[in-house]
Amino acid sequence: MAAGRRSWDAETARFVAAQFDQLAAEWDTTRATGRDDPLRDALDRGGPFPDGACLELGSGTGLFTQLLRSVFPRVISVDLSEQMLRQAAGRSPARVRADASALPLVDAQVSVVAVIDMLLFPDETVRVLAPDGVLLWINQLGDDGPLYLPAADVADALPGDWGAVEADAGWGSWAVLRRLGRRHSRRLDRFPTPQHTPPSRQIGHTLGSLDGSNGEHLSNEQ
């Protein structure tokens, strides 16, 4: 089940993949919003973040991958659409075609899961996150977006006890969610809206491969 949406099954996954395959070639010019203020602000103010791999779910054509790579040492881009991933060849060195409801990862394998205007699969997200891992929940258009969920709803959907810090930025909003415990005991905090957008940091990293059998790895040559 995708949180806040209808049931997700194999037929739905095939339909969604086909739709995005058709849109892939023109996505950047006709569909993408280009509004990266929420992600920039989350990366600037939402830390500190744990060291380790970042899993980018619903990565599409890789428009946000470089921003994630400026902060995290490894970014693995996952999308259901093969054609979207092929469009991302110059942006996302590590690309895997997989269903976010059944990820090809072992338990607790990644430190960060980045979900940018994507359906939330709570059980699978928590399964792959390390104990000190964080969820980056980004809505480019805030509550005007079709997949928007407020931070409190995201925290409630995740198995276990989670807290969040959230803020508006530009046209959108963001939340960083962590498991509650000795280090993080506040349920929900809200940051003020920033007065300016932090500058982009362009730092490249070498990415490793993704282990598992349920995904299809695409190299930069494809």
Secondary structure as UniProt FT lines:
FT   TURN            3..4
FT   HELIX           10..23
FT   HELIX           24..26
FT   HELIX           27..31
FT   HELIX           37..45
FT   STRAND          53..57
FT   TURN            60..61
FT   TURN            63..64
FT   HELIX           65..69
FT   TURN            70..71
FT   STRAND          74..79
FT   HELIX           82..87
FT   TURN            88..91
FT   STRAND          95..97
FT   TURN            100..101
FT   TURN            107..108
FT   STRAND          110..116
FT   HELIX           122..128
FT   STRAND          129..139
FT   TURN            140..141
FT   HELIX           142..144
FT   TURN            146..147
FT   HELIX           151..157
FT   STRAND          162..169
FT   TURN            170..171
FT   STRAND          172..179
FT   STRAND          188..190
FT   STRAND          216..218
FT   TURN            220..221
//
